[in-house]
Every structure is written in structure tokens, then in C-alpha cells.
Amino acid sequence: MKQELIKDKLISEFGEDAVKTAESAGQIYASVPKEQLLEICRFLKNDPELAFDFLSFMAGVDRYPASPRFETVYQLYSIKHNHRFRIKVHIDEPSKGLPSVESVAAIWPTADWHERETAEMYGISFNNHPDPRKLLTPDNWTVYPLRKDFSVLGTEEDTPDLP
């Protein structure tokens, strides 16, 4: 199925208010509200014509100083139909706590490590994630190395174990 048809099917199901589409480097993608992420993901996986049964990639993006500051990007693939599609969720930076979005690990188990890495590197929390342990940085770190405002040299307080 061509990306244009996938986009049209999403808009038909959820409406233009919920599914905002654009194109980048020849690929159509859809930006969806974080409140509807799980519903839309289930539809993308369970609809027989779409059958996006594999999450091939998921990552965070820091758009500092733009607002909303963060986004999560999901690259989907259908093994059955051999087609791809990308969805994005824009996430505001809250005044207190970490930005958050629902985990899609229950829909696509491959999201497990992708979400853990994104949480650790960008400080985006994934609600209802089955295993939120850190993968790459020490447990005592409270900084997020891939955020644009992170000092590349670290700080004595936040990263005392760096040389």
C-alpha cells in the first residue's frame, strides 16, 4: 500500500484534527496527539489492510528551543504487505517533572529497549512501560545526555564519574 493511501486511511478513521500529515525526504508521516497514540497504534497494527506488525525503530527528538520541545518518532513496517509508515508524537516540556507519553511496548514488544534508551537519553517518561531500568548510564545520573541543553563536558555534580 502506498503511503498516500495509508495516510488517507488514518485520516478517514481518526479525522484531520487528530492526524496531521506532512512529507519529509519523500516520506509521508503523521503527527498524532499523545492522548490517542495507543488507539492509533492498535489500529495501525490490527487493520488487515495495514497490518503494521513490526516497530522497526523508535526514538526521541529534542527540538530545543522550539515548542513543543520533544517528540517521539515511530517507524512502522508491515511484514505481510511490505510497506512502511512513520508516526510522530509532539510532547510539551512540563513545568515540573518529566515529559511523558504512553508506552507502545504492549503493542510492539520491540519498543521495550527503544523506549528505555529514549527515556534515559532524553528524559521522556513512558507511562506503563514494563521494565523502565536504565540501559546505558549509571543509575545515579539525573541528566539526559542527548538533550540539547546538556553540557558535552558534563558537570562535577551530575556526571562525577566522567574524566
BELGILIN-V458964 format. One record per run of one state. SS is the DSSP state (H for helix, E for strand, L for the rest). FROM is the first residue (numbers start at 0). TO is the last residue. Records with the same first field share a line. If there is no record, write none. Layout:
SS->FROM-TO + FROM-TO
//
This chain:
L->0-1 + 14-17 + 24-25 + 32-32 + 46-52 + 62-68 + 78-81 + 91-98 + 102-109 + 122-123 + 127-162
H->2-13 + 33-45 + 110-121
E->18-23 + 26-31 + 53-61 + 69-77 + 82-90 + 99-101 + 124-126
//
